[in-house]
Each structure stands twice: as C-alpha cells, then as structure tokens.
Amino acid sequence: MDDLNTPSPNITSDKIPGIIPILPIVDTNLFPKMVLPLVLMQNEAVELIDEAMSGNRILGLLLSKRSETDSRHTSNDLHVIGTIAIILKMSKMEDDKAQLLIQGLDRFRVKKFIHGKKYMQAQIDVLDSKNTGRNKENRALMANIVEQYEKVVALSPGLPSEMAHLIKSLQDPNVLADMVASTINAPVLEKQKIIELLDVNKRLKKVTRLINDQLEILEMGSKIQTQVKEDMDKRQREYYLRQQMKAIKEELGETEDDSVEIKEYLLKVEEKGLSREAQKEGKRELARLSKMHTSSAEYVVASTYLDWLTSLPWDVRSKDKLDIKEARIILNNDHYGLEKPKKRILEYLAVRKLKNDSKGPILCFTGPPGTGKTSLGRSIARALDRKFVRIALGGVRDEAEIRGHRRTYVGALPGRIIQCLRKAGTKNPVFMLDEIDKVSSSYHGDPSSALLEVLDPEQNFSFSDHYLDVPFDLSDVIFLTTANVLHTIPAPLLDRMEILELNGYTEEEKLKIATRYLVPRQRDANGLKSNQIKLTRGAIKTIISGYTRESGLRNLEQKIGSVCRGIASKIAEGKAKDLVVGKKCLHEYLGPAPNMPELALKIKTPGVVVGLAWTPFGGEILFIEAVAMKGGKGLELTGQLGDVMKESASTALSFIRANAEKLNVDETFFNNHDIHIHVPEGSIPKDGPSAGVAMLTCLMSVMTGRLVKERLAMSGEITLRGEVLPVGGIKEKVIAAHRAGIKKIILPLWNKKDMEDVPGNIKNSIEFHFVDKMEDVLKLALEL
C-alpha cells in the first residue's frame, strides 16, 4: 500500500487556479472547512487523483443529479455549484481503489466545463459568502441553532457529546452553518441547497429548518421507543406476576376461575358431538385461551368463538313425523287451492318417508306477492314436526351475510346460515330463503355465489363458514326458496332448484279464503267476537272486485282489517253492539270503490282493444288505443313502451301494408294519414311481445272503422308471415280477464295445452278461441 501525507492546508482563494479537475460525488456533500473521507473505484477518478497529487492537490467536488455510483457522469448530470477541496491524504489499495481524506476550502461556480482528458475539468469562479458580519439577526439564528443542536446531539447516538461543545465555541456564522449542516442527518439535495446559498443569514435560516425537522424526527422516534419499551416491560412484569400467582395458588391447592371456565369449554367440546375438525379447532383455541389473561381483548375473541362452536347443533336432530295423510290435512287446512304445489310437496314428503337419506331437490316457490309462498314453508315444517327458520334475502349484497366474517375482523360473526341453525337448535330444520330473486352483488362480493354451495346437495355436507373455519354438515336441512320472478336469479343458482309456480287466486278462491281464514284472523286481531261482526258474501265479493286488484291476498286482508277496525271503533264508543256489513255499507269504512273494470270494457270507439299482460304481481288487462289523422309521417307510439312492444306495433303495421288488398284496407290510407298508438297508464313502463295481436287488431279497427267486439281480450305474438306465436303467463292473464269481466279471449293455438292450469269455473264462464293465423284474429275480433 502506498501512503502520502501532507500538513494541513493554508491556501487562500487567490492561490486557487482558474481551471481545476472536477470529481463527481454521489449521495454525500462536502462543506468548506469540513473533512470528508472518500473511496474511489473508477479508473478516471483514480487518474484524476494521481495528477492532483503530483500538482497542488486541489480539485472541485460537484454533486451528481444521478444516484448511480458505477456509471460515467457527464457535465449535464452535475450541479454547477460545489466545493473546492484539497487532498490531505491518499492511499492506494491492491484492487486499484483509492482512499482519500479531503478538506473543503471554498465554494465555487462552474463557468465552463473543459473536455479533453479522461476526467472532467472546469473553468471556475471562487464564490464569497455575503453578510458574514455579526448582526442581531444572525446572532439570534446562531443561538437558536446551538440550542437545537445540543438537543439533537443528546438524542443522536451517532454524534459525540463533544460536538455540542465545539459548535458552541464557533463565532463565525459562516462556519457554524456549514458545520451543523454537514453533521445533521438531512437529504443530500437539501444540503446541496445550503452549499448554493451565499447569503449567510438565508443559510442560517435554512439550517434552522433542517435541524428542527431532524429534532422532531428524533423526538418522535425516542417517544416510540419509550412506549415500546414500556409496553414490553409491562407485559413481562404481568407475565412474571401471573406465573408467580399461579405457583402460589398451586401450592395452596386453589383453582383459578379462568381454569374453571376452560374446563367447562373443554367438557362442551368433548360432549357436544362436534365433528373431528371442529374438536381439533376447539382444543387448539382452548390451548391459546389458557395462556391469555381474562382481561385481554384476545381472550374475549377466543371465548366468543368457543361459545359459537359449542352452541351449534352438531349432532342434534328433530325426529321426522312422516305421516302423509296428516301432512295432506295440514296443507289443506292452512291453504285453500294451490293444488299443484301441494301435490308436489306431498310427493316430496312421500319420497323422504320411503328413503330417509334422500337428497331431494331444492323447492322454489315462485309467484306474485301474497299467494302464500312463505306460509307453505311453515306448513311443511309443521307437517314434518321440524323447526322452521327463515332468512329474508331482499337487499343482501355482502357475501359475509351468508358465509360470515373472518375472525381477524373486529366484531366478526358467523353468517346468517350458522346463526339461524344455532337459533333453531337442530341441524335439520326447514330453512326458507325468502326472496332469493332480490339478492344482488356489490364490491363486498356476490352472495348468490355463496348460496351455490348452500343449495347444492353434493357440496353442502361440508359448508364452510368463514368465522367457524371448520366444515358444518347442511345435508340434513330442508332448504326452500321463494321468488317473485325467475329472470333475476343467476342461472347456476336457478339450476339447483325445482320451480313450483303459485299463480294468482280466482275470485271464487279469494271469497272462500277470506271467509275461512282472513275474516276470522282480522276479527281476532282487532279484539272482536264472532257475534259482533258479520261480513256478507256480497260485501266480500265487492271488496275483492272493487277495492283490490291483485293476484295475492295481502290487499284483501288489509281492507278486511280496515272494516274490522271501523266496527271496533263503533263498538268501543258504544254506538253499536254488533254489526252486519253488506256491500252497500263498505263505502263508510273503505271509501268509494276505485276499480270499475266492467264500465271500462264497454268499447264504443274504433281503435280500442283490450290486451292481456303478465307482471311480477300477476296478470293485468291492458287497453291499447289508436287514432288516425291527416298527414304522412308514419307511426307514433306513446305510453312508455319498451323496444319489444314497439317492434310488435311496427310488425303489425308492416303486415297490414303488405296485405292491404287482401285485408280490404285502402292503400292510399298510409300516404295520407299518421297513426298514433297509445297505451294508457303512461307512467308505468310496458314491454313484451304478447301485445302483438292486440296491436294488429287495434290498427285494423282504426283503418277500417270497424268496432272491436265487447268484453273481448287477446294475447299473442305475431310475425311478418302472419302467424300467431305462443306467449307465457296464460293462467295469470286468464284470471285477470275473468276478474275484469271479460267473456271472450283469443289466444295462440300453441297455448291450448296451458289451459289445464286454469280453474274449471273460469274455463266455463269464458269463451276461448285459439288461433295460429293473424287473419283469424281479425275475423274473431272485429264487428262486421
């Protein structure tokens, strides 16, 4: 190794040459009067040092804007203000590296970079500091820096205490600012800004800001360290005290309260019939619990988990009462009508009786509100003598509602499936998932995907709730679902269910249900006795036809309840002791009847047709009106019609224009007239292809001036070829037509098979015509 030494430099600024070699530096700074050790690895830098050592040992240090130490730096990469330095000592090592000890002299600015050698040179100007004299401002700044620096030294293990005394002895503000800036821990670019500041007062202010930031960081770190140490000391102290207390109690033969609780949990884990995985998880959690203090938050979390684990019905079943005759009696007593659903339920129960381990399908009751879907589930539970639990899925958007939250979350709980099983107390209840069509997804997850495992008999024997984190067998549970519509249910979920349709009730069925069930129930609910109120058959019929317009029974029961409350008010005031309510008295309790369908069906104007529509709430009649006026713009459609319904109107018009001569329509009619089709109740959106035949009849009526026959309704899709295609919801549409007083209905020929579902009394009271050609529709619908 080669060592070269030199005494301390005593070089003034006028002795510094105008052109000096430039050494780029990275991630460090050199201030005037400060000493800095460097290690050089690049050949260019070593050559620079060799030439400097052979001359005046002076070089310029410029901070690089790039952080790469092993790449060649160009003049564009360097700051233009830096520090002139002199080499105090240089040592070469065996691997062609050089170690330097250099001391800063003055600040300089590059006037021009000079190229030509392997290393950079620059023509420079030596910079003098401004406002170096002592004044009140810099004296105050210096005093503040010294005071803050003493605090920094006290909090920094890397700075010796002598540094505080050294800084305190400095009287030159220029030197003080540079020395403090060089020793504090600050970003390199911030220190470069201090090097570039020639005004001493500004430099002192900049150093003050940096030292205050450093002091704040050090104080915060010290505070954190103190808190961590205190927490650790406290835990260690608690641990030692607890161990000592445990040893003392063992010597005295006493038992700790928490060990009693742990023994109780252990007894439950072993005796509650938990599965092998659940027992293993329970014992693991017990082992953790035994090491915790009862006052810790983790203890509460673990004990809550064990409470849930040991309170579930892992091996508790209710015994099935599979008496098919009694089940038939229960279903008939609880529900009037609904013959097809009740027949399928009895078949379902019969199979379970013959084959105990049968994994039957998941029944889904679908139909309008108020048709008895939920109450059918209760009747099945009563027939089987099982517990009944129900989950309302309307508006559920979080997957955790089904699967639960993981225990890592604060306030975590199992999902609704596990919660309801705990509430039922048996592992084989009748479980109703109500309104499954209203489940929706969000950023919290998709609950319908979680339900796939629940409702699949091939998977639900090992249902995993996120909170329990162990499989739970759901194969003994009878799952039932309800829905108003099917198209909103995801296809994979719908595939796991067997659909049982509960269509609307006829007026005769409503009358019998109201007489047998609704009137007695509302009478009891309002505190009336059987001899205090009597609703005549005519009154109930008037409520059904004049005050309610629904497929189900909810509005009917509400209206009967309103009548009962009105009578209860009179009896309570002493105005009457008992009352018989006839249809003429109803306006006193319910006001005027809002529905008068029979008057609306007396059509005396061409271009008005009664169509039949299906809605999630049952069937409805739909009036379609058309007028023709002078013009030639074409067809206008109003009434919030959907795209499919608009296309039906365009198809009907195109068919008439293509067959105008055959249909006896004046061909000049289309050139001289505008046609406007409107479907009343314009605030309600309407769509679907089943209004096609009604649109056709409506246009033909207005074009030919022929009236549509009275009390006639129709439904069917049409094509440009003149064919009538089948539509859905036949039973609901026919019931709606019967409710409105329709006497004749035109339906597609392909829908004749659907008449099996229509009640016999309705089929006998309405004349049905089944067609497959549009010309046949017009012959049947229009007056001659």
Buried (B, 14 or more C-beta within 10 A) or exposed (E): EEEEEEEEBEBEEEEBEEEBBBBBBBEEBBBBBBBBEBEBEBEBBBBBBEEBBEEBBBBBBBBBBEEEEEEEBEBEBBBBBBBBBBBBBBBBEEEEBBBBBBBBBBBBBBEEBBEEEEBBBBEBEBBEBBBBEEEEBBEEBBEBBBEBBBBBBEBBEEBEEEBBEEBBEBEBBBBBBBBBBBBBEBEBEBBBBBBBBBEBBBBBBBBBEBBBBBBEEBEEEEEEEEEEEEEEEEEEEEEEEEEEEEEEEEEEEEEBEBEEBBEEBBEBBEEBEBBEBBBEBBBEBBEEBBEBEEEEEEBEBBBBBBEBBBEBBBEBEBEBEBBEEEBBEBBBEBBBBBEBBBEBBBEBBEEBEEEEEEEBBBBBBBBBBBBBBBEBBBBBBBBBEBBBBBBBBEEBBBBBBBBBBEBEEEEBBBBBBBBBBBEBBBBBBBBBBBBBBBBBBEEEBBBBBBBBBBBBBEBBBBBEBBBBBBBBBBBBBBBBBBBBBBEBBBEEBBEBBEBBBBBBBBBBBBBBBBBEBBBEBBBEEBEBEEEBBBBBEEBBBBBBBBBBBBBBBEBBBBBBBBBBBBBBEBBEEEEEEEBEBEBEBBEEBBEEBEBEBEEBBEBEEBBBBBBBBBBBBBBBBBBBBBBBEEEEEEBBBEBBBEEBBBBBBBBBBEBBBEBBEEBEBEEEBBEEBBBBBBBEEEEEEBBBBBBBBBBBBBBBBBBBEBBBBBBBBBBBBBEEEBBBBBBEBBBBBBBBBBBBBBBBBBBBBBBEEBBEBBBEEBBEEBEBBBBBBBBBBBEBBBEE
